[in-house]
Amino acid sequence: MLGVRLGVVGILAREDVKVLTVYVDLSVICVAVLTALFALAWRFEPTIVVFCLEY
């Protein structure tokens, strides 16, 4: 019985790791997209970026 419980906990832990990995991947993608947009905005209109950063 204990072995079965440990097995279930192991499966749940693995599922949590998968979810965490997917979450981290999405976070990295979001940061990359925001950085790219910021760089584009800075290149075309630096004054707008500075104005946005002040607020």
C-alpha distance matrix in Angstrom:
0.0 3.8 5.4 5.2 6.4 8.7 9.9 10.8 12.5 14.3 15.5 16.7 18.4 20.1 21.4 22.8 24.5 26.0 27.3 28.6 30.4 32.0 33.1 34.6 36.3 37.8 39.0 40.7 42.4 43.6 45.0 46.8 48.3 49.5 51.0 52.8 54.2 55.3 57.0 58.8 59.9 61.2 63.1 64.8 65.3 64.6 66.2 63.7 60.7 62.4 63.1 59.4 58.2 60.5 58.9
3.8 0.0 3.8 5.4 5.1 6.1 8.5 9.9 10.5 12.2 14.3 15.3 16.3 18.3 20.0 20.9 22.4 24.4 25.7 26.6 28.4 30.3 31.2 32.5 34.5 36.1 37.0 38.6 40.6 41.7 42.9 44.7 46.5 47.5 48.8 50.8 52.3 53.2 54.9 56.8 57.9 59.0 61.0 62.9 63.3 62.4 64.0 61.7 58.6 60.1 60.9 57.3 55.9 58.2 56.7
5.4 3.8 0.0 3.8 5.4 5.1 6.1 8.6 9.8 10.4 12.3 14.2 15.1 16.4 18.4 19.8 20.9 22.6 24.4 25.4 26.7 28.7 30.1 31.2 32.8 34.7 35.8 37.2 39.0 40.5 41.7 43.2 45.0 46.4 47.5 49.3 51.0 52.1 53.5 55.4 56.7 57.8 59.6 61.6 62.2 61.3 63.2 60.9 57.8 59.4 60.4 56.8 55.5 57.9 56.5
5.2 5.4 3.8 0.0 3.8 5.4 5.0 6.2 8.6 9.7 10.6 12.3 14.1 15.3 16.6 18.4 20.0 21.2 22.7 24.2 25.7 27.2 28.6 30.2 31.6 33.2 34.6 36.2 37.7 39.1 40.6 42.2 43.7 45.1 46.5 48.2 49.6 50.9 52.5 54.2 55.5 56.8 58.5 60.3 61.0 60.3 62.0 59.6 56.6 58.4 59.2 55.6 54.4 56.9 55.3
6.4 5.1 5.4 3.8 0.0 3.8 5.3 5.1 6.2 8.6 9.9 10.6 12.2 14.2 15.4 16.5 18.4 20.1 21.1 22.3 24.2 25.9 26.8 28.4 30.2 31.6 32.7 34.5 36.2 37.3 38.7 40.5 42.1 43.2 44.7 46.5 47.9 49.0 50.7 52.5 53.6 54.8 56.8 58.5 59.0 58.2 59.8 57.3 54.4 56.0 56.7 53.1 51.9 54.2 52.6
8.7 6.1 5.1 5.4 3.8 0.0 3.8 5.4 5.0 6.1 8.7 9.8 10.3 12.3 14.2 15.1 16.4 18.4 19.9 20.7 22.3 24.4 25.4 26.5 28.4 30.2 31.1 32.6 34.5 35.9 37.0 38.7 40.5 41.6 42.9 44.8 46.4 47.3 48.9 50.8 52.0 53.1 55.0 56.9 57.5 56.5 58.3 56.0 52.9 54.4 55.4 51.8 50.4 52.9 51.5
9.9 8.5 6.1 5.0 5.3 3.8 0.0 3.8 5.4 5.0 6.3 8.7 9.8 10.6 12.5 14.3 15.3 16.7 18.5 19.9 21.0 22.8 24.3 25.6 27.0 28.8 30.2 31.6 33.2 34.8 36.1 37.5 39.2 40.7 42.0 43.6 45.2 46.5 47.9 49.7 51.1 52.3 54.0 55.8 56.6 55.9 57.7 55.4 52.4 54.2 55.2 51.6 50.3 53.0 51.6
10.8 9.9 8.6 6.2 5.1 5.4 3.8 0.0 3.8 5.3 5.1 6.2 8.5 9.8 10.6 12.3 14.3 15.4 16.6 18.2 19.9 21.2 22.5 24.2 25.7 27.1 28.5 30.3 31.7 33.0 34.6 36.2 37.6 39.0 40.5 42.2 43.5 44.8 46.5 48.2 49.3 50.7 52.6 54.2 54.9 54.2 55.9 53.4 50.5 52.4 53.1 49.5 48.4 51.0 49.3
12.5 10.5 9.8 8.6 6.2 5.0 5.4 3.8 0.0 3.8 5.5 5.0 6.0 8.6 9.8 10.4 12.3 14.2 15.2 16.2 18.2 19.9 20.7 22.2 24.1 25.6 26.6 28.3 30.2 31.3 32.6 34.4 36.0 37.1 38.5 40.4 41.8 42.8 44.6 46.4 47.5 48.7 50.6 52.4 52.9 52.1 53.7 51.3 48.3 49.9 50.8 47.2 45.9 48.4 46.9
14.3 12.2 10.4 9.7 8.6 6.1 5.0 5.3 3.8 0.0 3.8 5.5 5.1 6.2 8.7 9.9 10.6 12.5 14.3 15.2 16.4 18.5 19.8 20.9 22.5 24.4 25.5 26.8 28.7 30.2 31.4 32.9 34.7 36.0 37.2 39.0 40.7 41.7 43.2 45.1 46.4 47.5 49.3 51.2 51.9 51.1 53.0 50.7 47.6 49.3 50.4 46.9 45.6 48.2 46.9
15.5 14.3 12.3 10.6 9.9 8.7 6.3 5.1 5.5 3.8 0.0 3.8 5.4 5.1 6.2 8.7 9.9 10.6 12.4 14.2 15.3 16.7 18.4 19.9 21.1 22.7 24.3 25.8 27.2 28.7 30.3 31.7 33.2 34.7 36.1 37.6 39.2 40.6 42.1 43.7 45.1 46.4 48.1 49.8 50.7 50.1 52.0 49.6 46.6 48.6 49.5 45.9 44.9 47.6 46.2
16.7 15.3 14.2 12.3 10.6 9.8 8.7 6.2 5.0 5.5 3.8 0.0 3.8 5.4 5.0 6.2 8.7 9.9 10.5 12.2 14.1 15.4 16.4 18.2 19.9 21.1 22.4 24.3 25.8 26.9 28.5 30.2 31.6 32.8 34.5 36.2 37.5 38.7 40.5 42.1 43.2 44.6 46.5 48.1 48.7 48.1 49.8 47.3 44.4 46.2 47.0 43.3 42.3 44.9 43.3
18.4 16.3 15.1 14.1 12.2 10.3 9.8 8.5 6.0 5.1 5.4 3.8 0.0 3.8 5.4 5.0 6.3 8.7 9.9 10.4 12.2 14.3 15.1 16.3 18.2 19.9 20.8 22.4 24.3 25.5 26.7 28.5 30.2 31.3 32.6 34.5 36.0 37.0 38.7 40.6 41.7 42.8 44.7 46.6 47.2 46.3 48.1 45.8 42.7 44.4 45.4 41.9 40.6 43.2 41.9
20.1 18.3 16.4 15.3 14.2 12.3 10.6 9.8 8.6 6.2 5.1 5.4 3.8 0.0 3.8 5.4 5.0 6.3 8.7 9.7 10.4 12.4 14.1 15.2 16.4 18.4 19.8 21.0 22.6 24.3 25.7 26.9 28.7 30.2 31.4 33.0 34.7 36.0 37.3 39.1 40.6 41.8 43.4 45.3 46.1 45.4 47.5 45.2 42.1 44.1 45.2 41.7 40.5 43.4 42.2
21.4 20.0 18.4 16.6 15.4 14.2 12.5 10.6 9.8 8.7 6.2 5.0 5.4 3.8 0.0 3.8 5.4 5.1 6.2 8.6 9.8 10.7 12.3 14.2 15.3 16.6 18.3 20.0 21.2 22.6 24.4 25.8 27.1 28.7 30.2 31.7 33.1 34.6 36.2 37.7 39.0 40.5 42.1 43.8 44.6 44.1 46.0 43.5 40.6 42.7 43.6 39.9 39.1 41.9 40.4
22.8 20.9 19.8 18.4 16.5 15.1 14.3 12.3 10.4 9.9 8.7 6.2 5.0 5.4 3.8 0.0 3.8 5.4 5.1 6.0 8.5 9.8 10.3 12.1 14.1 15.2 16.3 18.2 19.9 20.9 22.3 24.2 25.6 26.7 28.3 30.1 31.4 32.6 34.4 36.1 37.1 38.5 40.4 42.1 42.6 41.9 43.6 41.2 38.2 40.1 41.0 37.3 36.3 39.0 37.5
24.5 22.4 20.9 20.0 18.4 16.4 15.3 14.3 12.3 10.6 9.9 8.7 6.3 5.0 5.4 3.8 0.0 3.8 5.4 5.0 6.0 8.5 9.6 10.3 12.1 14.1 15.0 16.3 18.2 19.7 20.8 22.3 24.2 25.5 26.6 28.4 30.1 31.2 32.6 34.5 35.9 37.0 38.7 40.6 41.4 40.6 42.6 40.3 37.2 39.1 40.3 36.8 35.5 38.4 37.3
26.0 24.4 22.6 21.2 20.1 18.4 16.7 15.4 14.2 12.5 10.6 9.9 8.7 6.3 5.1 5.4 3.8 0.0 3.8 5.4 5.0 6.2 8.5 9.9 10.5 12.3 14.2 15.4 16.6 18.4 20.0 21.1 22.6 24.4 25.7 27.0 28.7 30.2 31.6 33.1 34.6 36.0 37.5 39.3 40.2 39.8 41.9 39.5 36.5 38.7 39.9 36.3 35.4 38.5 37.3
27.3 25.7 24.4 22.7 21.1 19.9 18.5 16.6 15.2 14.3 12.4 10.5 9.9 8.7 6.2 5.1 5.4 3.8 0.0 3.8 5.4 5.2 6.1 8.6 9.8 10.6 12.3 14.3 15.4 16.5 18.4 20.0 21.1 22.5 24.3 25.8 27.0 28.4 30.2 31.7 32.8 34.4 36.2 37.7 38.4 38.0 39.8 37.2 34.4 36.6 37.4 33.8 33.0 35.9 34.5
28.6 26.6 25.4 24.2 22.3 20.7 19.9 18.2 16.2 15.2 14.2 12.2 10.4 9.7 8.6 6.0 5.0 5.4 3.8 0.0 3.8 5.5 5.0 6.1 8.5 9.8 10.4 12.3 14.2 15.2 16.4 18.3 19.9 20.9 22.3 24.3 25.7 26.7 28.4 30.2 31.3 32.5 34.5 36.3 36.8 36.0 37.9 35.6 32.5 34.4 35.5 31.9 30.8 33.7 32.5
30.4 28.4 26.7 25.7 24.2 22.3 21.0 19.9 18.2 16.4 15.3 14.1 12.2 10.4 9.8 8.5 6.0 5.0 5.4 3.8 0.0 3.8 5.4 5.1 6.1 8.6 9.8 10.6 12.3 14.2 15.4 16.5 18.4 20.0 21.0 22.6 24.4 25.6 26.9 28.7 30.2 31.4 32.9 34.9 35.8 35.1 37.3 35.1 32.0 34.1 35.5 32.1 31.0 34.1 33.2
32.0 30.3 28.7 27.2 25.9 24.4 22.8 21.2 19.9 18.5 16.7 15.4 14.3 12.4 10.7 9.8 8.5 6.2 5.2 5.5 3.8 0.0 3.8 5.5 5.0 6.2 8.6 9.9 10.6 12.3 14.3 15.3 16.5 18.4 19.9 21.1 22.6 24.2 25.7 27.1 28.6 30.1 31.6 33.2 34.2 33.9 36.0 33.6 30.7 33.1 34.2 30.7 30.0 33.2 32.1
33.1 31.2 30.1 28.6 26.8 25.4 24.3 22.5 20.7 19.8 18.4 16.4 15.1 14.1 12.3 10.3 9.6 8.5 6.1 5.0 5.4 3.8 0.0 3.8 5.4 5.2 6.2 8.7 9.9 10.5 12.4 14.3 15.4 16.5 18.3 20.0 21.1 22.4 24.3 25.8 26.9 28.3 30.2 31.8 32.4 31.9 33.7 31.2 28.3 30.5 31.5 27.8 27.1 30.1 28.8
34.6 32.5 31.2 30.2 28.4 26.5 25.6 24.2 22.2 20.9 19.9 18.2 16.3 15.2 14.2 12.1 10.3 9.9 8.6 6.1 5.1 5.5 3.8 0.0 3.8 5.4 5.0 6.2 8.6 9.8 10.5 12.3 14.3 15.3 16.4 18.3 20.0 20.9 22.4 24.4 25.6 26.7 28.5 30.4 31.1 30.3 32.4 30.2 27.0 29.1 30.4 27.0 25.9 29.0 28.2
36.3 34.5 32.8 31.6 30.2 28.4 27.0 25.7 24.1 22.5 21.1 19.9 18.2 16.4 15.3 14.1 12.1 10.5 9.8 8.5 6.1 5.0 5.4 3.8 0.0 3.8 5.4 5.2 6.3 8.7 10.0 10.6 12.4 14.3 15.4 16.6 18.5 20.0 21.1 22.7 24.4 25.7 27.1 28.9 30.0 29.6 31.9 29.7 26.7 29.1 30.6 27.2 26.4 29.8 29.1
37.8 36.1 34.7 33.2 31.6 30.2 28.8 27.1 25.6 24.4 22.7 21.1 19.9 18.4 16.6 15.2 14.1 12.3 10.6 9.8 8.6 6.2 5.2 5.4 3.8 0.0 3.8 5.5 5.1 6.1 8.6 9.8 10.5 12.2 14.1 15.3 16.5 18.2 19.9 21.1 22.4 24.1 25.7 27.2 28.1 27.8 29.9 27.4 24.7 27.2 28.3 24.8 24.4 27.7 26.7
39.0 37.0 35.8 34.6 32.7 31.1 30.2 28.5 26.6 25.5 24.3 22.4 20.8 19.8 18.3 16.3 15.0 14.2 12.3 10.4 9.8 8.6 6.2 5.0 5.4 3.8 0.0 3.8 5.4 5.1 6.2 8.6 9.9 10.5 12.2 14.2 15.4 16.3 18.2 20.0 20.9 22.2 24.2 25.9 26.4 25.8 27.7 25.4 22.4 24.6 25.8 22.3 21.5 24.7 23.9
40.7 38.6 37.2 36.2 34.5 32.6 31.6 30.3 28.3 26.8 25.8 24.3 22.4 21.0 20.0 18.2 16.3 15.4 14.3 12.3 10.6 9.9 8.7 6.2 5.2 5.5 3.8 0.0 3.8 5.5 5.2 6.1 8.6 9.9 10.5 12.2 14.3 15.2 16.4 18.4 19.9 20.8 22.4 24.5 25.4 24.7 27.1 25.1 21.9 24.2 25.9 22.7 21.7 25.2 24.8
42.4 40.6 39.0 37.7 36.2 34.5 33.2 31.7 30.2 28.7 27.2 25.8 24.3 22.6 21.2 19.9 18.2 16.6 15.4 14.2 12.3 10.6 9.9 8.6 6.3 5.1 5.4 3.8 0.0 3.8 5.5 5.1 6.2 8.6 9.8 10.5 12.3 14.1 15.3 16.5 18.3 19.8 21.1 22.7 24.0 23.8 26.2 24.0 21.2 24.0 25.4 22.3 21.9 25.5 25.0
43.6 41.7 40.5 39.1 37.3 35.9 34.8 33.0 31.3 30.2 28.7 26.9 25.5 24.3 22.6 20.9 19.7 18.4 16.5 15.2 14.2 12.3 10.5 9.8 8.7 6.1 5.1 5.5 3.8 0.0 3.8 5.4 5.2 6.1 8.5 9.9 10.6 12.1 14.1 15.4 16.4 18.1 19.9 21.3 22.0 21.8 23.8 21.3 18.6 21.3 22.4 19.0 18.8 22.3 21.5
45.0 42.9 41.7 40.6 38.7 37.0 36.1 34.6 32.6 31.4 30.3 28.5 26.7 25.7 24.4 22.3 20.8 20.0 18.4 16.4 15.4 14.3 12.4 10.5 10.0 8.6 6.2 5.2 5.5 3.8 0.0 3.8 5.5 5.1 6.0 8.5 9.9 10.3 12.1 14.2 15.2 16.1 18.1 20.0 20.6 19.8 22.0 20.0 16.8 19.1 20.8 17.6 16.7 20.3 20.1
46.8 44.7 43.2 42.2 40.5 38.7 37.5 36.2 34.4 32.9 31.7 30.2 28.5 26.9 25.8 24.2 22.3 21.1 20.0 18.3 16.5 15.3 14.3 12.3 10.6 9.8 8.6 6.1 5.1 5.4 3.8 0.0 3.8 5.5 5.1 6.1 8.6 9.8 10.5 12.3 14.2 15.2 16.4 18.5 19.7 19.3 22.0 20.2 17.2 19.9 21.8 19.0 18.4 22.1 22.2
48.3 46.5 45.0 43.7 42.1 40.5 39.2 37.6 36.0 34.7 33.2 31.6 30.2 28.7 27.1 25.6 24.2 22.6 21.1 19.9 18.4 16.5 15.4 14.3 12.4 10.5 9.9 8.6 6.2 5.2 5.5 3.8 0.0 3.8 5.4 5.1 6.2 8.5 9.9 10.6 12.2 14.1 15.3 16.7 17.9 18.1 20.6 18.4 15.8 18.9 20.4 17.5 17.6 21.3 21.1
49.5 47.5 46.4 45.1 43.2 41.6 40.7 39.0 37.1 36.0 34.7 32.8 31.3 30.2 28.7 26.7 25.5 24.4 22.5 20.9 20.0 18.4 16.5 15.3 14.3 12.2 10.5 9.9 8.6 6.1 5.1 5.5 3.8 0.0 3.8 5.4 5.1 6.0 8.5 9.9 10.4 12.1 14.1 15.5 15.9 15.6 17.8 15.5 12.7 15.6 17.0 13.9 13.9 17.6 17.4
51.0 48.8 47.5 46.5 44.7 42.9 42.0 40.5 38.5 37.2 36.1 34.5 32.6 31.4 30.2 28.3 26.6 25.7 24.3 22.3 21.0 19.9 18.3 16.4 15.4 14.1 12.2 10.5 9.8 8.5 6.0 5.1 5.4 3.8 0.0 3.8 5.5 5.0 6.1 8.6 9.8 10.4 12.2 14.4 15.1 14.3 17.0 15.4 12.3 14.9 17.0 14.5 13.9 17.7 18.3
52.8 50.8 49.3 48.2 46.5 44.8 43.6 42.2 40.4 39.0 37.6 36.2 34.5 33.0 31.7 30.1 28.4 27.0 25.8 24.3 22.6 21.1 20.0 18.3 16.6 15.3 14.2 12.2 10.5 9.9 8.5 6.1 5.1 5.4 3.8 0.0 3.8 5.4 5.1 6.2 8.6 9.8 10.6 12.5 14.1 14.1 17.1 15.6 13.0 16.1 18.2 16.0 16.1 19.8 20.4
54.2 52.3 51.0 49.6 47.9 46.4 45.2 43.5 41.8 40.7 39.2 37.5 36.0 34.7 33.1 31.4 30.1 28.7 27.0 25.7 24.4 22.6 21.1 20.0 18.5 16.5 15.4 14.3 12.3 10.6 9.9 8.6 6.2 5.1 5.5 3.8 0.0 3.8 5.4 5.1 6.1 8.5 9.8 10.7 11.8 12.3 14.8 12.7 10.6 14.1 15.5 13.2 14.0 17.7 17.9
55.3 53.2 52.1 50.9 49.0 47.3 46.5 44.8 42.8 41.7 40.6 38.7 37.0 36.0 34.6 32.6 31.2 30.2 28.4 26.7 25.6 24.2 22.4 20.9 20.0 18.2 16.3 15.2 14.1 12.1 10.3 9.8 8.5 6.0 5.0 5.4 3.8 0.0 3.8 5.5 5.1 6.0 8.5 10.1 10.2 9.7 12.2 10.5 7.7 10.8 12.8 10.7 10.9 14.6 15.4
57.0 54.9 53.5 52.5 50.7 48.9 47.9 46.5 44.6 43.2 42.1 40.5 38.7 37.3 36.2 34.4 32.6 31.6 30.2 28.4 26.9 25.7 24.3 22.4 21.1 19.9 18.2 16.4 15.3 14.1 12.1 10.5 9.9 8.5 6.1 5.1 5.4 3.8 0.0 3.8 5.5 5.1 6.1 8.7 10.0 9.4 12.8 12.0 9.5 12.2 14.8 13.6 13.5 17.0 18.4
58.8 56.8 55.4 54.2 52.5 50.8 49.7 48.2 46.4 45.1 43.7 42.1 40.6 39.1 37.7 36.1 34.5 33.1 31.7 30.2 28.7 27.1 25.8 24.4 22.7 21.1 20.0 18.4 16.5 15.4 14.2 12.3 10.6 9.9 8.6 6.2 5.1 5.5 3.8 0.0 3.8 5.4 5.1 6.3 8.4 9.4 12.6 11.5 10.0 13.3 15.3 14.2 15.1 18.4 19.4
59.9 57.9 56.7 55.5 53.6 52.0 51.1 49.3 47.5 46.4 45.1 43.2 41.7 40.6 39.0 37.1 35.9 34.6 32.8 31.3 30.2 28.6 26.9 25.6 24.4 22.4 20.9 19.9 18.3 16.4 15.2 14.2 12.2 10.4 9.8 8.6 6.1 5.1 5.5 3.8 0.0 3.8 5.4 5.4 5.7 6.8 9.3 7.7 6.6 10.2 11.7 10.7 12.1 15.2 16.2
61.2 59.0 57.8 56.8 54.8 53.1 52.3 50.7 48.7 47.5 46.4 44.6 42.8 41.8 40.5 38.5 37.0 36.0 34.4 32.5 31.4 30.1 28.3 26.7 25.7 24.1 22.2 20.8 19.8 18.1 16.1 15.2 14.1 12.1 10.4 9.8 8.5 6.0 5.1 5.4 3.8 0.0 3.8 5.6 5.4 4.4 7.9 7.9 6.0 8.6 11.1 11.0 11.4 14.4 16.2
63.1 61.0 59.6 58.5 56.8 55.0 54.0 52.6 50.6 49.3 48.1 46.5 44.7 43.4 42.1 40.4 38.7 37.5 36.2 34.5 32.9 31.6 30.2 28.5 27.1 25.7 24.2 22.4 21.1 19.9 18.1 16.4 15.3 14.1 12.2 10.6 9.8 8.5 6.1 5.1 5.4 3.8 0.0 3.8 5.9 6.4 10.0 10.5 9.6 11.9 14.4 14.6 15.2 18.0 19.9
64.8 62.9 61.6 60.3 58.5 56.9 55.8 54.2 52.4 51.2 49.8 48.1 46.6 45.3 43.8 42.1 40.6 39.3 37.7 36.3 34.9 33.2 31.8 30.4 28.9 27.2 25.9 24.5 22.7 21.3 20.0 18.5 16.7 15.5 14.4 12.5 10.7 10.1 8.7 6.3 5.4 5.6 3.8 0.0 3.8 6.5 9.2 9.2 9.6 12.3 13.8 14.2 15.8 18.2 19.7
65.3 63.3 62.2 61.0 59.0 57.5 56.6 54.9 52.9 51.9 50.7 48.7 47.2 46.1 44.6 42.6 41.4 40.2 38.4 36.8 35.8 34.2 32.4 31.1 30.0 28.1 26.4 25.4 24.0 22.0 20.6 19.7 17.9 15.9 15.1 14.1 11.8 10.2 10.0 8.4 5.7 5.4 5.9 3.8 0.0 3.8 5.5 5.7 7.0 9.2 10.3 11.3 13.1 15.0 16.6
64.6 62.4 61.3 60.3 58.2 56.5 55.9 54.2 52.1 51.1 50.1 48.1 46.3 45.4 44.1 41.9 40.6 39.8 38.0 36.0 35.1 33.9 31.9 30.3 29.6 27.8 25.8 24.7 23.8 21.8 19.8 19.3 18.1 15.6 14.3 14.1 12.3 9.7 9.4 9.4 6.8 4.4 6.4 6.5 3.8 0.0 3.8 5.5 5.2 6.3 8.6 10.0 10.7 12.6 14.9
66.2 64.0 63.2 62.0 59.8 58.3 57.7 55.9 53.7 53.0 52.0 49.8 48.1 47.5 46.0 43.6 42.6 41.9 39.8 37.9 37.3 36.0 33.7 32.4 31.9 29.9 27.7 27.1 26.2 23.8 22.0 22.0 20.6 17.8 17.0 17.1 14.8 12.2 12.8 12.6 9.3 7.9 10.0 9.2 5.5 3.8 0.0 3.8 5.4 5.1 6.1 8.6 9.9 10.7 13.0
63.7 61.7 60.9 59.6 57.3 56.0 55.4 53.4 51.3 50.7 49.6 47.3 45.8 45.2 43.5 41.2 40.3 39.5 37.2 35.6 35.1 33.6 31.2 30.2 29.7 27.4 25.4 25.1 24.0 21.3 20.0 20.2 18.4 15.5 15.4 15.6 12.7 10.5 12.0 11.5 7.7 7.9 10.5 9.2 5.7 5.5 3.8 0.0 3.8 5.5 5.0 6.1 8.6 10.0 11.2
60.7 58.6 57.8 56.6 54.4 52.9 52.4 50.5 48.3 47.6 46.6 44.4 42.7 42.1 40.6 38.2 37.2 36.5 34.4 32.5 32.0 30.7 28.3 27.0 26.7 24.7 22.4 21.9 21.2 18.6 16.8 17.2 15.8 12.7 12.3 13.0 10.6 7.7 9.5 10.0 6.6 6.0 9.6 9.6 7.0 5.2 5.4 3.8 0.0 3.8 5.4 5.1 6.2 8.7 10.3
62.4 60.1 59.4 58.4 56.0 54.4 54.2 52.4 49.9 49.3 48.6 46.2 44.4 44.1 42.7 40.1 39.1 38.7 36.6 34.4 34.1 33.1 30.5 29.1 29.1 27.2 24.6 24.2 24.0 21.3 19.1 19.9 18.9 15.6 14.9 16.1 14.1 10.8 12.2 13.3 10.2 8.6 11.9 12.3 9.2 6.3 5.1 5.5 3.8 0.0 3.8 5.4 5.1 6.4 9.1
63.1 60.9 60.4 59.2 56.7 55.4 55.2 53.1 50.8 50.4 49.5 47.0 45.4 45.2 43.6 41.0 40.3 39.9 37.4 35.5 35.5 34.2 31.5 30.4 30.6 28.3 25.8 25.9 25.4 22.4 20.8 21.8 20.4 17.0 17.0 18.2 15.5 12.8 14.8 15.3 11.7 11.1 14.4 13.8 10.3 8.6 6.1 5.0 5.4 3.8 0.0 3.8 5.5 5.3 7.0
59.4 57.3 56.8 55.6 53.1 51.8 51.6 49.5 47.2 46.9 45.9 43.3 41.9 41.7 39.9 37.3 36.8 36.3 33.8 31.9 32.1 30.7 27.8 27.0 27.2 24.8 22.3 22.7 22.3 19.0 17.6 19.0 17.5 13.9 14.5 16.0 13.2 10.7 13.6 14.2 10.7 11.0 14.6 14.2 11.3 10.0 8.6 6.1 5.1 5.4 3.8 0.0 3.8 5.4 5.5
58.2 55.9 55.5 54.4 51.9 50.4 50.3 48.4 45.9 45.6 44.9 42.3 40.6 40.5 39.1 36.3 35.5 35.4 33.0 30.8 31.0 30.0 27.1 25.9 26.4 24.4 21.5 21.7 21.9 18.8 16.7 18.4 17.6 13.9 13.9 16.1 14.0 10.9 13.5 15.1 12.1 11.4 15.2 15.8 13.1 10.7 9.9 8.6 6.2 5.1 5.5 3.8 0.0 3.8 5.5
60.5 58.2 57.9 56.9 54.2 52.9 53.0 51.0 48.4 48.2 47.6 44.9 43.2 43.4 41.9 39.0 38.4 38.5 35.9 33.7 34.1 33.2 30.1 29.0 29.8 27.7 24.7 25.2 25.5 22.3 20.3 22.1 21.3 17.6 17.7 19.8 17.7 14.6 17.0 18.4 15.2 14.4 18.0 18.2 15.0 12.6 10.7 10.0 8.7 6.4 5.3 5.4 3.8 0.0 3.8
58.9 56.7 56.5 55.3 52.6 51.5 51.6 49.3 46.9 46.9 46.2 43.3 41.9 42.2 40.4 37.5 37.3 37.3 34.5 32.5 33.2 32.1 28.8 28.2 29.1 26.7 23.9 24.8 25.0 21.5 20.1 22.2 21.1 17.4 18.3 20.4 17.9 15.4 18.4 19.4 16.2 16.2 19.9 19.7 16.6 14.9 13.0 11.2 10.3 9.1 7.0 5.5 5.5 3.8 0.0
